[in-house]
Amino acid sequence: MIGQKTINSFFSPVSKKRASNEVNQPEENAQEPYTKILQKKQKCPSVLAEQQSPPPGPLSPEQLERMARNKRAALERLASAQTPPGFGESWRKELAAEFRKPYFKQLMQFVSEERKRHTVYPPAEQVFTWSEVCHITDVKVVILGQDPYHGPGQAHGLCFSVKRPVPPPPSLENMYKELATDIDGFQHPGHGDLTGWARQGVLLLNAVLTVRAHHANSHKDRGWETFTDAVIQWLSSNQEGVVFMLWGSYAQKKGASINRKRHHVLQTVHPSPLSAHRGFFGCRHFSKANELLEKCGKSPIDWKAL
């Protein structure tokens, strides 16, 4: 009978009193599932740790400095990886941002494809000779050219300059003629290598830095002009008292953005045989450049040191 009673009690209808209590407490019973969920969450270590951990406070000056240092190091590594071969270190530090821009990547791809299909001057390792020979903070004089020489063995990364034993081209010969009348004691050096000027702080920069063999201006409007504009703009904005020699309309247009309150600009026609007689001969730019440098407290260029 005891067992029967227990079974009957288990299956018996709920008493009126119990039913009444459940009907009168709907909110309490409705909250029960949420209470159980909360209890489960409280038993979870990760949730418990999250609830107990204090909110993050402001970073210390040391932490901020370390983060900034790490960011600079990461950008430095990225810039080094993107720097073209043979690019001078002093220039890279100031112009690295250009290497990350889409135009420069497209430019490098274009030059690479050109070298696969054609002969391109100067050789890849000499495209940036100007940046290796002349330190960026040592620039005193800038001579702007347009396009590298497109004959064999001529171009080597310095405008108007050719490596020995290549004979000086006509424009350079006219420069030597002007120097002979402008600088006391100047004599034709017997070669066309202007590296001696570059080592003294004369930046010999072409607007376009590569060319297909025997095709003048073949790499024009491919991106080099944008890059060399950035070079000129950096010098204009960050240096003082630089003498810019702008020979010919092309160079003068390219130098239009130079800050003439901070720098000196000497302008005349191009030394090409087609125009030299119309103002280049007798311009005395070489001696004038030295006079301007000395007024700024800088040492003059020894134009005879070639």
C-alpha positions as CSV (number, residue, x, y, z in Angstrom):
1,M,0.0,0.0,0.0
2,I,2.8,2.3,0.7
3,G,4.2,1.9,-2.8
4,Q,0.8,2.3,-4.3
5,K,0.3,5.5,-2.3
6,T,3.5,6.9,-3.5
7,I,2.7,6.2,-7.2
8,N,-0.8,7.6,-6.8
9,S,0.6,10.7,-5.1
10,F,3.1,11.2,-8.0
11,F,0.4,11.0,-10.7
12,S,-2.3,12.7,-8.7
13,P,-3.7,16.1,-9.9
14,V,-2.0,19.2,-8.5
15,S,-3.7,20.4,-5.4
16,K,-5.8,23.6,-5.7
17,K,-3.5,25.4,-3.4
18,R,-0.3,24.5,-5.4
19,A,-2.0,25.5,-8.6
20,S,-3.1,28.7,-7.1
21,N,0.4,29.6,-6.0
22,E,1.9,28.9,-9.5
23,V,-0.8,31.0,-11.2
24,N,-0.1,33.9,-8.8
25,Q,3.7,33.8,-9.4
26,P,4.2,33.9,-13.1
27,E,7.0,36.5,-13.1
28,E,9.1,34.5,-10.6
29,N,8.8,31.3,-12.7
30,A,9.4,33.3,-15.9
31,Q,12.7,34.6,-14.6
32,E,13.9,31.1,-13.6
33,P,15.5,30.3,-16.9
34,Y,17.4,33.6,-17.0
35,T,18.6,32.9,-13.4
36,K,19.9,29.6,-14.5
37,I,21.7,31.1,-17.5
38,L,23.3,33.7,-15.3
39,Q,24.4,31.1,-12.9
40,K,26.1,29.2,-15.7
41,K,27.8,32.3,-16.9
42,Q,29.1,33.0,-13.5
43,K,30.6,29.5,-13.4
44,C,32.5,30.2,-16.7
45,P,36.0,31.3,-15.8
46,S,36.4,33.6,-18.9
47,V,33.2,35.4,-18.2
48,L,34.1,35.7,-14.5
49,A,37.5,37.0,-15.3
50,E,36.0,39.5,-17.7
51,Q,33.6,40.7,-15.1
52,Q,36.3,41.0,-12.4
53,S,39.1,42.7,-14.6
54,P,39.4,46.4,-14.1
55,P,38.8,48.7,-17.2
56,P,42.0,49.5,-19.1
57,G,43.7,52.7,-17.9
58,P,45.6,55.2,-20.1
59,L,49.0,54.1,-21.5
60,S,52.1,55.4,-19.8
61,P,54.5,57.7,-21.7
62,E,57.0,54.9,-21.9
63,Q,54.4,52.6,-23.6
64,L,53.4,55.3,-26.0
65,E,57.0,55.9,-26.9
66,R,57.6,52.2,-27.4
67,M,54.6,51.9,-29.7
68,A,55.8,54.9,-31.7
69,R,59.3,53.5,-31.9
70,N,58.0,50.1,-33.1
71,K,55.8,51.9,-35.8
72,R,58.8,53.9,-37.0
73,A,60.9,50.7,-37.2
74,A,58.2,48.9,-39.2
75,L,57.9,51.7,-41.7
76,E,61.7,51.9,-42.0
77,R,61.8,48.2,-42.8
78,L,59.0,48.6,-45.4
79,A,60.8,51.6,-47.0
80,S,64.0,49.7,-47.2
81,A,62.3,46.8,-48.9
82,Q,60.7,49.2,-51.5
83,T,63.9,51.3,-52.1
84,P,65.2,50.8,-55.7
85,P,68.8,49.4,-55.9
86,G,71.6,52.0,-55.8
87,F,69.5,54.7,-54.1
88,G,71.5,56.9,-51.7
89,E,70.8,56.4,-48.1
90,S,70.6,60.1,-47.2
91,W,68.0,60.6,-49.9
92,R,66.0,57.5,-49.0
93,K,65.3,58.7,-45.5
94,E,63.6,61.8,-46.9
95,L,61.9,60.4,-50.0
96,A,60.9,56.9,-48.9
97,A,57.2,57.9,-49.0
98,E,57.5,58.2,-52.8
99,F,58.4,54.6,-53.1
100,R,55.1,53.5,-51.6
101,K,52.9,55.5,-53.9
102,P,51.1,53.8,-56.8
103,Y,52.8,55.9,-59.5
104,F,56.3,54.9,-58.4
105,K,55.4,51.2,-58.4
106,Q,53.9,51.5,-61.9
107,L,57.0,53.3,-63.0
108,M,59.4,50.6,-61.7
109,Q,57.3,48.0,-63.4
110,F,57.4,49.9,-66.7
111,V,61.2,50.3,-66.5
112,S,61.6,46.7,-65.7
113,E,59.6,45.6,-68.7
114,E,61.5,48.0,-70.9
115,R,64.8,46.5,-69.8
116,K,63.5,43.0,-70.8
117,R,62.6,44.1,-74.3
118,H,65.0,46.9,-75.1
119,T,68.4,48.4,-74.2
120,V,67.8,51.1,-71.5
121,Y,70.2,53.7,-70.3
122,P,71.7,54.2,-67.9
123,P,72.4,50.8,-66.4
124,A,70.1,49.9,-63.5
125,E,72.9,50.4,-60.9
126,Q,73.6,53.9,-62.2
127,V,70.1,55.4,-62.5
128,F,70.5,57.1,-59.0
129,T,74.2,58.0,-59.1
130,W,73.2,61.6,-58.3
131,S,71.8,60.4,-54.9
132,E,74.9,58.3,-54.0
133,V,77.6,60.9,-54.9
134,C,75.9,63.9,-53.4
135,H,74.5,63.8,-49.9
136,I,71.1,65.4,-49.6
137,T,72.1,67.9,-46.9
138,D,75.2,68.9,-48.9
139,V,73.4,70.2,-51.9
140,K,74.6,73.7,-52.8
141,V,73.8,73.9,-56.5
142,V,71.2,72.2,-58.7
143,I,71.6,71.8,-62.4
144,L,68.5,70.5,-64.1
145,G,68.6,68.4,-67.2
146,Q,65.8,66.8,-69.2
147,D,66.6,63.4,-70.4
148,P,69.6,61.0,-70.1
149,Y,71.9,60.6,-73.1
150,H,70.6,57.7,-75.2
151,G,73.8,56.6,-76.9
152,P,76.0,53.6,-75.7
153,G,78.1,54.3,-72.7
154,Q,77.0,57.9,-72.2
155,A,74.5,58.2,-69.4
156,H,75.6,57.3,-65.9
157,G,73.1,59.0,-63.6
158,L,74.4,62.6,-63.7
159,C,72.8,65.1,-66.1
160,F,75.2,66.4,-68.8
161,S,77.9,64.0,-67.6
162,V,79.4,61.1,-69.4
163,K,81.9,58.5,-68.1
164,R,85.4,58.3,-69.6
165,P,86.5,57.6,-72.3
166,V,83.3,58.8,-73.9
167,P,83.9,62.2,-75.5
168,P,81.9,65.1,-74.1
169,P,78.6,65.7,-76.0
170,P,78.0,69.1,-77.7
171,S,76.0,70.6,-74.8
172,L,78.7,69.8,-72.3
173,E,81.3,71.1,-74.7
174,N,79.5,74.4,-74.7
175,M,79.4,74.4,-70.8
176,Y,83.2,74.0,-70.9
177,K,83.5,76.9,-73.3
178,E,81.4,79.1,-70.9
179,L,83.5,78.0,-68.0
180,A,86.7,78.9,-69.8
181,T,85.6,82.5,-70.1
182,D,83.8,82.7,-66.7
183,I,86.2,80.9,-64.3
184,D,89.8,82.0,-64.1
185,G,92.2,79.1,-64.8
186,F,89.5,76.7,-66.1
187,Q,90.8,74.4,-68.8
188,H,89.0,71.7,-70.7
189,P,89.5,68.5,-68.6
190,G,89.8,66.2,-71.6
191,H,86.8,64.2,-70.5
192,G,83.1,64.6,-69.7
193,D,82.8,63.1,-66.2
194,L,81.3,65.6,-63.8
195,T,81.5,63.5,-60.7
196,G,84.0,66.0,-59.2
197,W,81.2,68.6,-59.2
198,A,78.7,66.2,-57.6
199,R,81.1,65.4,-54.8
200,Q,81.2,69.1,-53.9
201,G,77.4,69.4,-53.6
202,V,76.3,70.0,-57.2
203,L,73.1,68.0,-57.8
204,L,73.1,67.0,-61.5
205,L,69.5,65.9,-61.9
206,N,67.6,64.9,-65.0
207,A,63.8,65.3,-65.0
208,V,63.6,61.8,-66.5
209,L,66.0,59.2,-65.2
210,T,65.9,56.5,-67.9
211,V,65.6,56.3,-71.7
212,R,65.4,53.6,-74.3
213,A,68.5,53.4,-76.5
214,H,68.5,55.8,-79.4
215,H,65.0,57.1,-78.6
216,A,65.2,60.5,-76.9
217,N,62.3,61.2,-74.4
218,S,61.1,57.6,-74.8
219,H,60.5,57.4,-71.0
220,K,58.8,60.7,-70.7
221,D,55.5,61.0,-68.9
222,R,55.9,57.6,-67.2
223,G,56.3,58.9,-63.7
224,W,59.9,60.1,-63.4
225,E,58.8,63.7,-63.6
226,T,56.6,63.2,-60.5
227,F,59.5,61.7,-58.6
228,T,62.1,64.4,-59.5
229,D,59.5,67.0,-58.7
230,A,59.4,65.5,-55.2
231,V,63.2,65.8,-55.1
232,I,63.1,69.5,-56.0
233,Q,60.3,70.2,-53.7
234,W,62.1,68.6,-50.7
235,L,65.1,70.8,-51.4
236,S,63.0,73.9,-51.8
237,S,61.2,73.3,-48.6
238,N,64.0,72.0,-46.4
239,Q,67.2,73.7,-47.5
240,E,68.3,77.3,-47.6
241,G,70.3,79.3,-50.1
242,V,70.6,76.6,-52.8
243,V,71.5,77.9,-56.3
244,F,69.2,76.5,-59.0
245,M,70.5,76.7,-62.6
246,L,67.5,76.4,-64.9
247,W,68.7,76.2,-68.5
248,G,66.0,76.2,-71.2
249,S,62.2,76.4,-71.0
250,Y,61.8,72.8,-69.9
251,A,64.0,73.3,-66.8
252,Q,62.4,76.6,-66.1
253,K,58.9,75.2,-66.0
254,K,60.0,72.3,-63.8
255,G,61.6,74.8,-61.4
256,A,58.6,77.1,-61.2
257,S,57.6,75.9,-57.7
258,I,61.0,76.7,-56.2
259,N,60.7,79.1,-53.2
260,R,62.7,82.0,-54.5
261,K,62.6,83.8,-51.2
262,R,64.8,81.0,-49.7
263,H,66.8,80.1,-52.8
264,H,68.6,81.6,-55.8
265,V,67.5,80.9,-59.4
266,L,69.7,81.5,-62.4
267,Q,67.9,81.2,-65.8
268,T,69.1,81.3,-69.4
269,V,68.7,79.2,-72.6
270,H,69.9,75.6,-72.9
271,P,73.6,75.1,-73.7
272,S,72.6,73.0,-76.7
273,P,74.3,74.1,-80.0
274,L,70.8,75.1,-81.2
275,S,70.4,77.8,-78.5
276,A,73.7,78.4,-76.7
277,H,74.5,81.5,-78.8
278,R,71.2,83.1,-77.7
279,G,72.2,83.7,-74.1
280,F,74.1,80.8,-72.6
281,F,77.4,82.1,-73.7
282,G,78.2,85.0,-71.4
283,C,75.7,84.1,-68.7
284,R,78.5,83.6,-66.2
285,H,76.3,81.3,-64.1
286,F,79.2,79.4,-62.6
287,S,80.9,82.5,-61.1
288,K,77.5,83.9,-60.1
289,A,76.7,80.7,-58.3
290,N,79.9,81.0,-56.2
291,E,79.1,84.6,-55.4
292,L,75.7,83.7,-54.1
293,L,77.0,80.8,-52.1
294,E,79.6,82.9,-50.4
295,K,77.0,85.5,-49.5
296,C,75.2,82.7,-47.7
297,G,78.3,81.7,-45.9
298,K,78.8,78.6,-47.9
299,S,82.1,77.5,-49.6
300,P,82.2,78.0,-53.3
301,I,82.3,75.2,-55.9
302,D,85.7,74.5,-57.4
303,W,84.5,74.2,-61.0
304,K,88.0,73.2,-62.1
305,A,88.0,70.0,-59.9
306,L,87.1,67.4,-62.5
